[in-house]
Amino acid sequence: MEKLALGKAAIRGSLYALGVPDPTCTLAPGEVVVVEDGKFLDEDVLCYRSPGTHAGDIQRAIAVLPPDALRDTLQGAACVGGHSG
């Protein structure tokens, strides 16, 4: 109950992610690349930007496999994430 009072609620199927811009400019608007447990997601996702006080802080996006140029850029990058629930 204390976490809920602080605005922290675990949502099944969610994860914490770090967002970075696409340095290759190969993703289309509304596309994101998400890595979970070393695997790329390929599905619709909701992206939430803290603190969530504006309607634009929650956006629907499409998680896609990275284009070759972006995949080459990501090669060897450390991907760290954690499940929230």
N, C-alpha and C positions, 0 to 999 in steps of 0.2 A: 504494500500500500504506500510505503514511503517513496518508492521510485515513481509511482503514478502521480503522487503529489508534486514531485519535482519535474513532471513532464517527461519522464523516461518510462516508456512502456515497450516491452518486447513484443514484436509482431512476428508470428511464425512465417518462415520463408524470407525474412528480410536479412540484410547484412549491412555492415558499415563499409563504406568505400571511400576512397580518396579520389576526387575528381581532378583531372589535369587536362589542359587543352590539347587538341590534336595538332602536333607540330607539322604534320604533313599536309594538313587541310584536305584530306581525302574522304572524311566522313561527311555525309549529307546532313543538312539541318534536321534535328530530331533523332539522329543516330548517336549511339554511345557504344563503347566497347567495355564490357564488364568481364573481369576475370574472377572466378570463384573456385577456390581449391585447385588452381593451376589450369582450369578449363574455361574456355570462352562461352558465355551465355549467348543464345540466339533466340530471343523472345521479347515480348513487350514488358517494359519495366516502368515503375514509378520512381522518379528521382526526387528526393526531399532535401531541401537546403535549410539548414538550421539558421535561425530559430523558428522558421515557419510562421512568421507573423503576416506575410503577404500571400495572396492567392498564387502568385507566380513562383513561390518557393516550392511548390509541388508541380512537377511536370511529367507528362507521359512521354516516354521515349522508346525507341526500338533498339534493343541490344543486338548488335550485329557482329559477325566475324570480322576481324580487322582486315582491311585491304592490304595487299602485299607491302606497299610502302610503309604503312603503319606497323605491320607485323615485324618488318626488318628493324624499325626504330625501337620497338618494344623488346626485341630479342635480348635476353640477358638482364632485363630490368627486374628488380625485386618487386613482386606483387604481394602485398600484405593486406589481408582483410580479416574480418571476424564476424561471426554470426551474432545477431542481437538476441536471438531467442531460439 
